[in-house]
Amino acid sequence: MLALPITIRIPTDDEISYRPDFDEILYKRRKARIQEGYTLDLNEAGAHRLPYRFQATINIDNNRLWDLFQALALTLPAKVSCVYGLSEDESATTALLQKQFVLNELEKYREELTQDCQLEFGLLFQTKEVLIELSISESKYIRYSGVELERFKLLMQSFQLPAVKGLEFIDEYPKIVIPLRELIPSAKAAESVVYYLDQSFHVDRSGPEPYFD
């Protein structure tokens, strides 16, 4: 079983609200292949009309998530856009910035970004010829679109992550999410992280004053 962030846990049978397919969900959950590994989808002949060669979705134990994110970030150019926000809101996309500057700013909120299920974030580089996108979802697995397939496979090998047929992800099943600050009182609120990143990246959001601590 995949090592989940401390903010996600599998509900007991009694905690799942009844629905007509209740028994089927419980059966599928017990058989679910939620484990370390990745799935791969090739963009054959540009069928998706976007300039990437492949897409991958990756499960990795939460204590290794940040290391893999940093390793995959090396496959992007020196300048990237950062995409981030609260999972229930529209994400902000910055102008092109120096990648190392972006990574240094994200590192300040590593604990929150890798464990708070209100937060989503990633890196993006796109031209007419190339699309490379790296993101961590609210359920804390990785999505990656890229062009260097062999380099990607070697990177997966270095993290001992196999291609897994039928791999599944935690958000495909009922889950209970616990606010990070209930578990780590010193953690910053998700709204605070977004606010501070806005300041660092000079992103102007209209609307009410954000809450921050």
FINUVO-461741 format. One line per 2 residues: number of its first residue (from 1); for each residue z, x, y of C-alpha. Coordinates in steps of 0.1 Angstrom, whole numbers, plus 5000, padded with zeros to 4 digits. Example, Ala and Ser with C-alpha at 12.3 -4.5 7.8 and 13.67 -1.06 7.14 Angstrom:
FINUVO-461741
1) 5078 5123 4955 ~ 5071 5137 4989
END
This chain:
FINUVO-461741
1) 5000 5000 5000 ~ 4991 5012 5035
3) 5020 5024 5056 ~ 5020 4999 5085
5) 5034 5004 5120 ~ 5070 4993 5122
7) 5060 4963 5143 ~ 5040 4947 5114
9) 5055 4933 5082 ~ 5042 4911 5054
11) 5058 4876 5055 ~ 5076 4863 5025
13) 5061 4833 5008 ~ 5086 4811 5025
15) 5076 4823 5060 ~ 5040 4813 5056
17) 5032 4778 5071 ~ 5018 4755 5045
19) 4980 4749 5044 ~ 4956 4735 5018
21) 4946 4770 5006 ~ 4982 4783 5005
23) 4981 4793 4969 ~ 4947 4810 4972
25) 4959 4830 5002 ~ 4991 4842 4983
27) 4970 4852 4953 ~ 4944 4871 4974
29) 4972 4888 4994 ~ 4988 4901 4962
31) 4955 4915 4951 ~ 4944 4928 4985
33) 4931 4963 4988 ~ 4949 4972 5020
35) 4951 5010 5015 ~ 4940 5042 5031
37) 4902 5046 5032 ~ 4871 5035 5050
39) 4841 5012 5048 ~ 4807 5022 5060
41) 4778 5001 5074 ~ 4745 5019 5081
43) 4723 5008 5110 ~ 4691 5008 5090
45) 4661 5013 5112 ~ 4681 5003 5143
47) 4685 4968 5129 ~ 4715 4961 5152
49) 4694 4971 5183 ~ 4721 4995 5194
51) 4716 5033 5192 ~ 4742 5042 5166
53) 4735 5054 5130 ~ 4765 5039 5113
55) 4797 5019 5118 ~ 4830 5026 5100
57) 4863 5008 5097 ~ 4892 5030 5087
59) 4927 5023 5073 ~ 4951 5052 5076
61) 4989 5054 5073 ~ 5004 5047 5107
63) 5021 5081 5109 ~ 4987 5098 5107
65) 4968 5074 5130 ~ 4971 5094 5162
67) 4960 5126 5144 ~ 4928 5109 5131
69) 4921 5094 5165 ~ 4922 5128 5181
71) 4900 5143 5154 ~ 4874 5116 5158
73) 4876 5120 5196 ~ 4862 5155 5192
75) 4829 5139 5181 ~ 4824 5124 5216
77) 4809 5143 5245 ~ 4830 5160 5272
79) 4828 5128 5294 ~ 4837 5094 5281
81) 4848 5060 5293 ~ 4882 5047 5282
83) 4884 5011 5271 ~ 4919 4996 5269
85) 4940 4965 5276 ~ 4962 4938 5261
87) 4948 4923 5229 ~ 4948 4887 5244
89) 4931 4898 5276 ~ 4897 4913 5286
91) 4897 4951 5283 ~ 4890 4974 5312
93) 4863 5000 5308 ~ 4866 5030 5331
95) 4838 5051 5347 ~ 4829 5083 5329
97) 4859 5106 5330 ~ 4867 5140 5315
99) 4876 5134 5279 ~ 4905 5158 5279
101) 4920 5141 5309 ~ 4917 5107 5292
103) 4933 5120 5260 ~ 4961 5136 5280
105) 4969 5103 5297 ~ 4968 5084 5265
107) 4991 5109 5249 ~ 5019 5099 5273
109) 5019 5065 5256 ~ 5013 5075 5221
111) 5043 5056 5207 ~ 5032 5024 5223
113) 4995 5027 5217 ~ 4999 5034 5179
115) 5026 5008 5173 ~ 5026 4980 5199
117) 5003 4952 5186 ~ 4997 4939 5221
119) 4977 4970 5229 ~ 4941 4980 5220
121) 4923 5011 5233 ~ 4895 5035 5226
123) 4868 5058 5239 ~ 4831 5050 5246
125) 4800 5070 5253 ~ 4767 5051 5256
127) 4732 5059 5268 ~ 4698 5044 5258
129) 4696 5069 5230 ~ 4732 5073 5217
131) 4762 5051 5212 ~ 4795 5065 5200
133) 4825 5043 5201 ~ 4861 5049 5188
135) 4888 5023 5190 ~ 4922 5014 5176
137) 4926 4977 5171 ~ 4957 4956 5178
139) 4965 4958 5141 ~ 4963 4996 5143
141) 4933 5005 5122 ~ 4903 5024 5135
143) 4867 5012 5143 ~ 4841 5039 5148
145) 4804 5038 5156 ~ 4785 5071 5156
147) 4754 5091 5149 ~ 4766 5122 5130
149) 4771 5107 5095 ~ 4777 5140 5076
151) 4802 5152 5102 ~ 4820 5119 5099
153) 4822 5121 5061 ~ 4835 5157 5062
155) 4862 5146 5086 ~ 4872 5117 5063
157) 4874 5143 5035 ~ 4897 5165 5056
159) 4921 5136 5059 ~ 4917 5127 5022
161) 4903 5093 5031 ~ 4878 5079 5005
163) 4851 5053 5010 ~ 4866 5022 4993
165) 4844 4993 4981 ~ 4861 4960 4991
167) 4886 4976 5014 ~ 4906 4951 5033
169) 4926 4951 5065 ~ 4960 4938 5075
171) 4947 4912 5100 ~ 4927 4894 5072
173) 4960 4880 5060 ~ 4991 4864 5075
175) 5014 4889 5091 ~ 5045 4889 5112
177) 5044 4910 5144 ~ 5077 4922 5160
179) 5077 4934 5197 ~ 5080 4971 5198
181) 5109 4970 5223 ~ 5130 4950 5199
183) 5128 4980 5175 ~ 5127 5008 5201
185) 5144 4997 5233 ~ 5132 5028 5251
187) 5095 5020 5245 ~ 5075 5008 5275
189) 5063 4972 5277 ~ 5026 4968 5268
191) 5020 4955 5304 ~ 5036 4987 5317
193) 5013 5009 5297 ~ 4982 4990 5310
195) 4995 4992 5345 ~ 5001 5030 5344
197) 4967 5036 5328 ~ 4952 5016 5356
199) 4968 5039 5381 ~ 4957 5070 5363
201) 4921 5059 5358 ~ 4919 5041 5392
203) 4911 5008 5377 ~ 4915 4979 5401
205) 4925 4946 5385 ~ 4927 4914 5406
207) 4954 4889 5398 ~ 4992 4886 5399
209) 5014 4917 5403 ~ 5019 4933 5368
211) 5053 4936 5352 ~ 5064 4972 5347
213) 5096 4991 5339
END
